[in-house]
Amino acid sequence: GADFAARAGLSRIEIVEELGSTNDELVLLAETQPDEWGDLAVLVAERQTRGHGRLHRPWESPVGASLAVSILLRPHNPDGRPLPTQSYSWISPLAALALREALAQVVGLESALKWPNDVVVGGLKISGILAHLAPGAHGEPPAVVLGAGINVSLREDELPVPTATSASLAAGRPVDRTGLLAAYLEDFARRYRAFCAADGNAETPFAGGRSLLSQVQDATITLGRRVRVELPGGRRLVGRATGLDSHGALQVVEDDGGRHTVGAGDVVHLRP
Ligand code: BT5
C-alpha cells in the first residue's frame, strides 16, 4: 500500500471492495475532498457494479479476474505551472503505452494500441481506457480521472464479448494481478512525470527517447489501415487512417480524397 505508493511516486493508493465505478467515484472525490486526493492518487476496486466505457456502454469486470483502476491527475510542470488543457488528449495514450509495457514485462505479451482507447493483443481487446475531466482544486484547471479496465485472468466463458481476451488466455498461463497493477502504475507515473516535464508537448523528445507522438504512432495498429469511423453525431467515414495529429486525433483520408481529423469516434478496421 503506502510503501508501494511512495516508491512509485504516487500520492495515495486506495483499494476498495466494491463500488459503482472507480472513475465516477474519483471524479466525486476530486471535487469533494480536493486536499486528500491530489495528483497521482489511485483508486482500485475489487468489484465494480456500474463500470462503464464511452457513451454509457457497460464495462464488465468479473471479480478477481480483472482490474478496475483509476488515477487522478492534476497536471503541472515542474515549475508548478498547470499544463495546457489541450495536452490532456495525450493522457489516455500515455496510459495505453504504460499498460503495454506492463503486459510485456510481467506477462511477456506483445500488445498494441487500437485508436482511440483500447489495448489489444492479437486484435482482441485486453483493456479499455477512459479519461474523464474532474473539477480542479481551488480554482485550478480541471483535473483528469484516468480509468483502465484490464482483463487479467478471465476465462473463455467469462469474456463479455467475442472481441475480448485476457492476459492469462493470451499468454496461456496464470498472471500475477498485483504484479501487473504495480508495473502499470509505476510505468505510468514515470511517463506522466516526463510528460509534465515536457509541458505536455507530445512532439519533443520524451523520457529520454523519441517523442510521445512517434511512440504512440508506432504502437497504434489502426494507422495505415482501411477504417470505418462512426462519428459521435452518427455520421460515418470510410477511408484510410494515415496518422495522428499533434493532439493525437486520427487523420483519415476518405476514398474520394477528402481529409478528416477525427477527435473521437469508434473505429473499425476493414479487411482488405
Ligand atoms: C472502454 O470503453 O473500453 C473504456 C472502459 C473503461 C473501463 C474502466 S474500469 C475503471 C474505470 N471505471 C469505469 O467505470 N470505467 C473505467 P468503450 O470503448 O466504450 O468500450 C465499451 C465496450 O467494450 C462495451 O460496449 C463492450 O462491447 C466491450 N466490453 C465490455 N466489457 C469488456 C471487457 N471486460 N473486455 C473487453 N471488452 C469489453
Boltz pocket constraint, residues with backbone or C-beta under 6 A from the ligand:
constraints:
  - pocket:
      binder: B
      contacts: [[A, 20], [A, 21], [A, 22], [A, 23], [A, 24], [A, 50], [A, 51], [A, 52], [A, 53], [A, 54], [A, 55], [A, 57], [A, 58], [A, 59], [A, 60], [A, 61], [A, 67], [A, 68], [A, 69], [A, 70], [A, 117], [A, 118], [A, 125], [A, 126], [A, 127], [A, 128], [A, 129], [A, 130], [A, 147], [A, 148], [A, 149], [A, 150], [A, 151], [A, 160], [A, 161], [A, 163], [A, 164], [A, 165]]
      max_distance: 6.0
